[in-house]
Amino acid sequence: MRRIEVDGVAATAQDMAGLFGNYGHFTAFQVRNGLVRGMDQHLDRLAEGNRELYSLDLDRDRVRALVARALRGVGDASVRVVLFGVDAPTTLVSVREPQEPPELPQSLLPVEHVRPLPHVKHLGGFERAVHHRAAREAGFDGALLIGGGGLVVESAVANIGFLTGDEIVWADGPWLHGTTMRLLEEHAPSRRAPVRLADLGAHDGAFTANSWGVAPVHRIGDVRYPVGRAFERLRATFAAIPQHPVTP
């Protein structure tokens, strides 16, 4: 961890203890050469979470300023912005080493679970982490969360998309509307549709999308997918999405 600041100053032990209340929401993103892909979408997410959990509007300019302050002297990083506290939100910004999506195709183990309050990127991630860990212990790279009737929802740490020709089919369900998903919806042919376990073999490929970017999926349970040109075009589309400074 390079830096953790709370409301613009170095975090103290007392500040960090406030996170133990497990009430709050956050967003996470990658910074390269001081630029961010989808900063407006990340602020949209924080604004939505603030209204849901605190009935407050988000001071977007203040958040931008706090992120810029925490990044001083750092060009490449993984950044997390957390608004936490039961009564009123405190803003934490952490700066860590940059992260890239996995290069190797991923395998996902289907598990029956839907996150509580799934449309909010909240701090309560215990069940998700349990399923992710269990999937890895079973020889998979992660878990794929499944709702009632075999409805595919999302992975434990990302949205899940399927490739049919050059079109993205996003598994529609009670998920978090991720920022990478939002960006791809704006820049690539895509639609949302219910996808069930029984339908998995009907698609040409699959991938995950989160703050790291996009990663190919070659296996979900016993269903296998090729990783070919369609995914490479998708990766190129994501890489071509413009990046902008934290503060305009």
C-alpha positions as CSV (number, residue, x, y, z in Angstrom):
1,M,0.0,0.0,0.0
2,R,1.5,3.3,-1.0
3,R,-0.9,5.7,0.7
4,I,-4.2,5.8,2.6
5,E,-5.8,9.1,3.3
6,V,-9.1,9.9,5.1
7,D,-10.7,13.3,4.2
8,G,-7.4,14.4,2.7
9,V,-5.0,13.5,5.6
10,A,-3.0,10.4,6.4
11,A,-5.2,7.7,7.9
12,T,-4.9,7.0,11.6
13,A,-5.7,3.7,13.4
14,Q,-8.9,5.4,14.7
15,D,-9.9,6.2,11.1
16,M,-9.4,2.6,10.0
17,A,-11.4,1.3,13.0
18,G,-14.4,3.0,11.5
19,L,-14.3,0.6,8.6
20,F,-15.2,-2.3,11.0
21,G,-18.8,-1.0,11.1
22,N,-19.0,-2.5,7.6
23,Y,-21.4,0.2,6.5
24,G,-20.5,2.1,3.3
25,H,-19.8,1.9,-0.4
26,F,-16.9,2.3,-2.7
27,T,-15.5,2.3,-6.2
28,A,-12.1,1.1,-7.5
29,F,-10.2,2.0,-10.7
30,Q,-6.9,1.9,-12.4
31,V,-4.7,5.0,-13.1
32,R,-2.1,5.0,-15.9
33,N,0.1,8.0,-16.5
34,G,-2.2,10.0,-14.3
35,L,-5.3,9.1,-16.4
36,V,-8.4,7.2,-15.6
37,R,-10.8,5.4,-17.9
38,G,-14.4,6.2,-17.0
39,M,-13.9,8.6,-14.1
40,D,-17.4,10.0,-14.6
41,Q,-18.9,6.6,-14.3
42,H,-17.1,6.0,-11.1
43,L,-18.4,9.2,-9.7
44,D,-21.9,8.2,-10.9
45,R,-21.5,5.0,-8.9
46,L,-20.5,6.9,-5.8
47,A,-23.4,9.3,-6.2
48,E,-25.8,6.4,-6.5
49,G,-24.4,4.7,-3.4
50,N,-24.5,8.0,-1.4
51,R,-28.2,8.5,-2.2
52,E,-29.0,4.9,-1.4
53,L,-27.1,4.6,1.9
54,Y,-27.0,8.2,3.2
55,S,-29.7,10.1,1.3
56,L,-27.0,12.6,0.4
57,D,-25.8,14.0,-2.9
58,L,-22.1,13.5,-3.7
59,D,-19.7,16.4,-3.9
60,R,-18.0,15.2,-7.0
61,D,-15.4,18.0,-7.1
62,R,-14.3,17.2,-3.6
63,V,-13.9,13.5,-4.4
64,R,-11.8,14.4,-7.5
65,A,-9.6,16.7,-5.3
66,L,-9.1,14.0,-2.7
67,V,-8.1,11.4,-5.3
68,A,-5.7,13.9,-7.0
69,R,-4.2,14.7,-3.6
70,A,-3.7,11.0,-2.7
71,L,-2.1,10.4,-6.2
72,R,0.4,13.2,-5.9
73,G,3.7,12.0,-7.4
74,V,2.2,8.6,-8.5
75,G,1.5,8.0,-12.2
76,D,0.3,4.4,-12.2
77,A,-1.8,2.9,-9.4
78,S,-4.9,1.0,-8.2
79,V,-7.2,3.5,-6.4
80,R,-10.1,2.8,-4.1
81,V,-12.5,5.5,-2.9
82,V,-14.6,4.4,0.1
83,L,-17.4,6.4,1.7
84,F,-18.0,4.8,5.1
85,G,-19.6,5.4,8.5
86,V,-23.1,4.7,9.9
87,D,-24.3,8.2,10.6
88,A,-22.5,10.3,7.9
89,P,-19.9,9.3,5.3
90,T,-16.2,9.8,5.7
91,T,-14.1,9.6,2.5
92,L,-11.1,7.2,2.3
93,V,-8.8,7.1,-0.7
94,S,-6.2,4.3,-0.9
95,V,-3.4,4.1,-3.5
96,R,-1.8,0.8,-4.3
97,E,0.3,-0.8,-6.9
98,P,-1.4,-1.0,-10.4
99,Q,-3.1,-4.2,-11.3
100,E,-3.8,-5.8,-14.7
101,P,-6.5,-8.3,-15.7
102,P,-5.3,-11.9,-15.7
103,E,-3.7,-12.9,-19.0
104,L,-4.6,-16.6,-18.8
105,P,-8.3,-17.6,-19.6
106,Q,-10.3,-18.0,-16.4
107,S,-12.5,-20.8,-15.1
108,L,-15.6,-20.2,-13.0
109,L,-17.5,-22.5,-10.6
110,P,-21.2,-21.9,-10.5
111,V,-22.5,-21.4,-7.0
112,E,-26.0,-20.5,-5.8
113,H,-25.8,-17.1,-4.2
114,V,-27.1,-13.5,-4.9
115,R,-25.4,-10.7,-3.0
116,P,-27.6,-8.6,-0.7
117,L,-28.4,-5.2,-2.1
118,P,-26.5,-6.3,-5.2
119,H,-26.9,-3.0,-7.1
120,V,-24.7,-1.2,-4.6
121,K,-20.9,-1.8,-4.4
122,H,-21.1,-2.0,-0.6
123,L,-18.6,-3.1,2.0
124,G,-20.5,-6.2,3.0
125,G,-18.6,-8.8,1.0
126,F,-18.2,-11.8,3.3
127,E,-20.4,-14.3,1.5
128,R,-18.9,-13.4,-1.9
129,A,-15.4,-13.9,-0.5
130,V,-16.4,-17.3,0.9
131,H,-17.6,-18.5,-2.4
132,H,-14.6,-17.1,-4.3
133,R,-12.3,-18.8,-1.9
134,A,-14.2,-22.1,-2.1
135,A,-14.1,-22.0,-5.9
136,R,-10.3,-21.5,-5.9
137,E,-9.9,-24.4,-3.5
138,A,-12.0,-26.5,-5.9
139,G,-9.5,-25.8,-8.7
140,F,-11.3,-22.9,-10.4
141,D,-10.2,-19.2,-10.7
142,G,-13.3,-17.9,-9.1
143,A,-17.0,-18.3,-8.5
144,L,-20.0,-17.5,-10.8
145,L,-23.0,-16.4,-8.8
146,I,-26.3,-18.1,-9.7
147,G,-29.8,-17.0,-8.7
148,G,-33.1,-18.8,-8.6
149,G,-34.0,-21.0,-11.5
150,G,-30.4,-21.2,-12.6
151,L,-30.2,-17.5,-13.5
152,V,-26.6,-16.4,-14.2
153,V,-25.9,-13.2,-12.3
154,E,-22.3,-12.1,-12.0
155,S,-18.9,-13.5,-10.9
156,A,-17.8,-13.0,-7.3
157,V,-15.7,-10.1,-8.4
158,A,-16.9,-9.0,-11.8
159,N,-19.7,-8.7,-14.3
160,I,-20.0,-11.6,-16.7
161,G,-20.6,-11.2,-20.4
162,F,-21.1,-13.6,-23.3
163,L,-20.0,-13.3,-26.9
164,T,-22.3,-14.1,-29.7
165,G,-20.6,-13.1,-33.0
166,D,-19.5,-9.5,-32.4
167,E,-22.3,-8.8,-29.9
168,I,-22.0,-8.8,-26.1
169,V,-24.8,-10.5,-24.2
170,W,-24.7,-9.3,-20.6
171,A,-26.3,-11.8,-18.2
172,D,-29.2,-9.8,-16.9
173,G,-30.1,-10.2,-13.2
174,P,-29.7,-8.7,-9.7
175,W,-26.1,-7.6,-10.2
176,L,-23.9,-4.5,-9.7
177,H,-23.8,-2.3,-12.8
178,G,-20.0,-2.2,-13.1
179,T,-18.1,0.7,-14.6
180,T,-16.3,-1.4,-17.2
181,M,-19.7,-2.9,-18.2
182,R,-21.1,0.7,-18.5
183,L,-18.2,1.7,-20.7
184,L,-18.5,-1.3,-23.0
185,E,-22.2,-0.8,-23.3
186,E,-21.4,2.7,-24.7
187,H,-18.6,1.5,-27.1
188,A,-19.5,-2.0,-28.3
189,P,-22.7,-3.7,-29.6
190,S,-24.4,-5.2,-26.6
191,R,-27.6,-6.1,-25.0
192,R,-28.9,-7.5,-21.8
193,A,-30.8,-10.8,-21.6
194,P,-31.5,-13.5,-19.0
195,V,-28.8,-16.2,-19.2
196,R,-29.4,-19.5,-17.4
197,L,-27.0,-22.4,-16.7
198,A,-28.8,-24.5,-19.4
199,D,-28.1,-21.7,-22.0
200,L,-24.3,-21.5,-21.5
201,G,-23.4,-23.7,-24.5
202,A,-25.4,-21.4,-26.8
203,H,-22.7,-18.7,-26.8
204,D,-19.4,-18.4,-28.7
205,G,-17.4,-17.1,-25.7
206,A,-17.4,-15.5,-22.3
207,F,-15.5,-12.9,-20.3
208,T,-15.4,-11.0,-17.1
209,A,-15.3,-7.2,-16.7
210,N,-14.3,-5.3,-13.7
211,S,-12.0,-2.4,-12.7
212,W,-9.0,-4.2,-14.0
213,G,-10.4,-4.5,-17.5
214,V,-11.7,-7.6,-19.3
215,A,-10.5,-11.2,-19.0
216,P,-11.4,-14.2,-21.1
217,V,-13.3,-17.1,-19.6
218,H,-12.6,-20.6,-21.0
219,R,-14.7,-22.7,-18.7
220,I,-17.8,-22.3,-16.6
221,G,-18.4,-25.6,-14.7
222,D,-18.3,-28.2,-17.4
223,V,-19.0,-25.8,-20.3
224,R,-15.9,-24.8,-22.3
225,Y,-15.4,-21.8,-24.6
226,P,-12.7,-21.0,-27.2
227,V,-10.7,-17.8,-26.7
228,G,-10.3,-16.3,-30.1
229,R,-10.6,-13.2,-32.3
230,A,-13.9,-12.0,-30.8
231,F,-12.4,-11.6,-27.4
232,E,-9.3,-9.9,-28.8
233,R,-11.5,-7.4,-30.6
234,L,-13.3,-6.8,-27.3
235,R,-10.0,-6.3,-25.5
236,A,-9.0,-3.8,-28.2
237,T,-12.3,-2.0,-27.9
238,F,-11.8,-1.6,-24.2
239,A,-8.2,-0.4,-24.6
240,A,-9.3,2.2,-27.1
241,I,-11.8,3.9,-24.7
242,P,-10.4,7.3,-23.9
243,Q,-8.8,8.1,-20.5
244,H,-8.9,11.4,-18.8
245,P,-7.3,13.2,-15.9
246,V,-8.8,12.8,-12.4
247,T,-9.6,16.5,-12.3
248,P,-10.9,18.0,-15.5
